[in-house]
Amino acid sequence: MKKQIIVASLALAFSFAHTPASAQTVNVICSVQAEWCNLISTVYAKTTGVKINMSLKGSGEGFAQLNAERENPKTDVWFGGTGDPHLQAAEVGLTLEYKSPSLPQLQSWAQEQAKQSGYKTAGIYSGPLGFGYNTELLKKKNMPVPQTWADLLKPIYKGEIQVANPASSGTAYTMIATLVQLMGEDKAFEYMKRLHKNISQYTRSGTGPIKAAARGETTIAICFIHDAPGEAMQGFPVLALTPKDGTGAEIGSISIVKGAKNLEAAKRFYEWALTPAAQELGAAAKQFQVPSNKATKVDARVPDFKKIKFINYDYAKYGASAERRRLISRWEKEVNSLPR
């Protein structure tokens, strides 16, 4: 499959190749899993002749880097990661308005992401939040599979759950925003205080918990469920589900950095990332989000959104910088400071 996609990308690349690109460079912060980042870098460089300097960062870390570099940007494009920090970057002027001619080809949620940001970002994929779990450990420890958010509070799961730290991970911030919208803010924070007692570790990266669950280092992960099939493909005993009482979803995004030193190269990479051939690289890298381009072939392992109970996630409100800072600060003070 990977070879077929690379061939398709090669064919596509010639449509971008009318302008000589051999001397061009594009600097990209990549906030998806390493295998996907590396495949993007390899395919794009080979098919266009453009050198990619790829830096792998979680979405929270990606935002922090752009903010730190705002007076002298060293990055041209920010690819992937949860949409909330992309919206925040747009709000505080870290990214450039760019209304792609490809937008009509995208799913409605991706177009809405672009519109909400003032066309400073666009959706490239979406994926639901849920629970990953190690099937062998659950069986060995005689634990039931958690089906709802409330289930995670059961004493039997004490020390058996991992989730990322929202200060560095967009995945974990999506969890906070989801719980606040599902339960109401005060009840959500009471819930997270109780959940804290069952958490063994807050990881730096949003993919850390599902990798730990797959390898038997924890039993349950709060994660984006599209990360589980890739671990299972490697032979790990891991499955995932979405909670029956409702969940949120990320809209992974792409943004051009304001002040990008390689602006034309950044725009070409941006356009390429919105094409079906580029988006099919996700599944080739064992990543199973829903792609934003409606013409992209969807892998059978991609979660079926029609079978998931979603909340009406307010991306504009919870992508705002003040709201994000406030909720993370409250989590640090009221949850993360507690003993376990």
ZIRA-V780899 format. One record per residue. N is the residue number from 1. RES is the residue in one small letter. PSI is psi in whole degrees, -180 to 180 (none if undefined). D_FIRST is the distance of its C-alpha to the first C-alpha in Angstrom with 1 decimal. Layout:
n = <N:N>
res = <RES:RES>
psi = <PSI:PSI>
d_first = <D_FIRST:D_FIRST>
This chain:
n = <1:2:3:4:5:6:7:8:9:10:11:12:13:14:15:16:17:18:19:20:21:22:23:24:25:26:27:28:29:30:31:32:33:34:35:36:37:38:39:40:41:42:43:44:45:46:47:48:49:50:51:52:53:54:55:56:57:58:59:60:61:62:63:64:65:66:67:68:69:70:71:72:73:74:75:76:77:78:79:80:81:82:83:84:85:86:87:88:89:90:91:92:93:94:95:96:97:98:99:100:101:102:103:104:105:106:107:108:109:110:111:112:113:114:115:116:117:118:119:120:121:122:123:124:125:126:127:128:129:130:131:132:133:134:135:136:137:138:139:140:141:142:143:144:145:146:147:148:149:150:151:152:153:154:155:156:157:158:159:160:161:162:163:164:165:166:167:168:169:170:171:172:173:174:175:176:177:178:179:180:181:182:183:184:185:186:187:188:189:190:191:192:193:194:195:196:197:198:199:200:201:202:203:204:205:206:207:208:209:210:211:212:213:214:215:216:217:218:219:220:221:222:223:224:225:226:227:228:229:230:231:232:233:234:235:236:237:238:239:240:241:242:243:244:245:246:247:248:249:250:251:252:253:254:255:256:257:258:259:260:261:262:263:264:265:266:267:268:269:270:271:272:273:274:275:276:277:278:279:280:281:282:283:284:285:286:287:288:289:290:291:292:293:294:295:296:297:298:299:300:301:302:303:304:305:306:307:308:309:310:311:312:313:314:315:316:317:318:319:320:321:322:323:324:325:326:327:328:329:330:331:332:333:334:335:336:337:338:339:340>
res = <m:k:k:q:i:i:v:a:s:l:a:l:a:f:s:f:a:h:t:p:a:s:a:q:t:v:n:v:i:c:s:v:q:a:e:w:c:n:l:i:s:t:v:y:a:k:t:t:g:v:k:i:n:m:s:l:k:g:s:g:e:g:f:a:q:l:n:a:e:r:e:n:p:k:t:d:v:w:f:g:g:t:g:d:p:h:l:q:a:a:e:v:g:l:t:l:e:y:k:s:p:s:l:p:q:l:q:s:w:a:q:e:q:a:k:q:s:g:y:k:t:a:g:i:y:s:g:p:l:g:f:g:y:n:t:e:l:l:k:k:k:n:m:p:v:p:q:t:w:a:d:l:l:k:p:i:y:k:g:e:i:q:v:a:n:p:a:s:s:g:t:a:y:t:m:i:a:t:l:v:q:l:m:g:e:d:k:a:f:e:y:m:k:r:l:h:k:n:i:s:q:y:t:r:s:g:t:g:p:i:k:a:a:a:r:g:e:t:t:i:a:i:c:f:i:h:d:a:p:g:e:a:m:q:g:f:p:v:l:a:l:t:p:k:d:g:t:g:a:e:i:g:s:i:s:i:v:k:g:a:k:n:l:e:a:a:k:r:f:y:e:w:a:l:t:p:a:a:q:e:l:g:a:a:a:k:q:f:q:v:p:s:n:k:a:t:k:v:d:a:r:v:p:d:f:k:k:i:k:f:i:n:y:d:y:a:k:y:g:a:s:a:e:r:r:r:l:i:s:r:w:e:k:e:v:n:s:l:p:r>
psi = <-42:-41:-41:-41:-39:-40:-43:-40:-35:-45:-42:-39:-31:-24:-19:-5:13:-28:125:134:4:-29:3:155:146:132:120:129:124:121:27:-176:154:-42:-39:-47:-47:-38:-42:-49:-45:-50:-46:-42:-43:-34:-19:-18:2:130:130:125:106:126:123:120:144:161:-37:-40:-35:-45:-44:-39:-45:-39:-40:-29:10:-29:-19:74:134:-1:144:-40:141:115:123:-178:161:148:-22:-51:-26:-42:-39:-43:-39:-43:-39:11:26:-15:163:138:126:110:98:138:-11:-8:-40:-17:-8:160:157:-37:-31:-39:-38:-38:-43:-45:-44:-31:2:30:35:-3:165:151:135:-17:167:149:144:150:141:-152:130:151:149:113:-37:-41:-41:-44:-44:-39:3:48:143:158:124:135:-20:166:-40:-33:-33:-16:-7:138:-26:-22:11:124:10:1:140:147:160:169:125:-18:-27:-12:126:-29:-48:-36:-38:-37:-48:-50:-37:-47:-39:-42:-30:-39:-19:148:-51:-42:-35:-40:-34:-41:-47:-29:-41:-39:-35:-35:-24:-4:127:-30:140:111:162:-42:147:-24:-10:-47:-42:-34:-40:-41:-42:-37:7:16:-17:165:-40:141:136:120:175:127:-17:-10:-15:-43:-36:-37:-40:-35:-22:3:6:145:74:138:171:157:167:145:139:-23:4:151:170:179:148:153:99:139:170:139:146:133:133:129:13:132:-17:62:-46:-41:-36:-42:-39:-40:-43:-48:-41:-41:-20:-3:155:-43:-41:-41:-24:-13:-24:-53:-35:-27:17:35:129:47:164:120:153:-29:124:-21:-4:136:128:122:148:-21:-3:133:139:105:-25:-19:6:138:108:145:166:80:125:90:-35:-48:-48:-4:-4:140:-43:-41:-42:-46:-42:-46:-39:-40:-42:-40:-43:-44:-42:-21:-59:-22:-11:148:160:none>
d_first = <0.0:3.8:5.5:5.2:6.3:8.7:10.0:10.6:12.3:14.3:15.6:16.5:18.2:20.7:22.1:23.1:24.3:27.7:29.3:29.2:27.4:27.9:30.6:29.0:28.0:26.7:27.5:25.2:25.9:22.6:23.2:19.8:18.6:18.6:14.9:14.1:17.2:16.4:12.9:14.8:17.6:15.8:13.8:17.0:19.3:17.7:17.3:20.7:22.9:23.9:24.5:23.4:25.7:23.7:25.8:24.4:26.8:27.2:28.1:31.8:31.8:30.2:33.0:35.6:34.5:34.6:38.0:39.3:38.3:39.5:42.4:40.3:36.6:34.3:31.1:29.8:27.0:26.3:22.7:22.1:24.3:26.4:28.2:31.7:32.2:30.7:33.4:35.9:35.0:35.6:38.8:40.3:39.4:36.7:34.2:34.6:35.0:32.3:31.8:28.5:28.5:25.1:26.7:27.3:23.6:23.2:24.0:27.7:27.4:25.8:28.5:31.1:30.0:30.5:33.9:35.1:34.5:36.4:33.1:32.7:29.3:26.6:24.2:20.5:19.5:21.6:21.7:24.6:26.9:27.6:28.0:25.8:27.5:27.5:28.1:29.9:32.2:33.2:34.1:35.9:37.9:38.5:37.3:36.1:32.9:34.0:33.7:35.5:36.4:39.9:38.5:37.5:41.2:42.2:44.0:41.9:39.0:41.2:39.4:36.2:34.4:32.7:32.0:31.6:34.6:34.7:36.4:33.2:30.5:29.6:28.3:31.8:33.5:31.5:32.9:36.4:36.2:34.8:37.6:40.2:39.2:39.0:42.2:44.3:44.6:47.4:46.1:42.6:44.2:46.3:43.1:41.4:44.6:44.5:40.8:41.5:43.4:40.3:38.1:37.8:36.1:35.2:32.2:31.7:28.1:26.8:23.9:26.5:27.7:24.5:23.7:27.3:27.1:24.0:26.0:29.2:31.0:31.8:31.6:30.7:28.9:29.5:26.2:23.6:22.0:18.5:18.7:19.3:16.0:14.5:17.7:17.6:14.2:16.2:18.8:21.3:23.6:23.0:23.0:23.9:25.9:27.8:31.7:33.5:36.1:33.8:31.5:30.3:27.0:26.0:25.1:23.1:24.5:24.6:28.0:29.6:32.4:35.9:37.4:34.0:35.0:32.0:32.2:30.8:27.8:27.4:27.5:24.8:22.5:23.4:22.7:19.3:18.5:19.5:17.2:14.3:11.9:13.3:13.3:9.6:9.4:11.3:9.0:6.5:10.0:10.9:13.3:14.0:16.7:17.5:16.6:19.8:18.9:19.6:17.2:14.1:11.8:12.7:10.8:13.2:14.0:15.5:19.3:21.2:23.8:26.0:26.7:27.7:31.3:31.2:34.2:35.1:33.9:36.0:33.7:36.6:39.1:37.0:35.3:38.8:39.8:43.1:41.8:39.0:41.5:44.0:41.8:40.4:44.0:45.2:42.6:43.6:47.3:47.2:44.3:43.1:46.7:47.5:47.8:45.6>
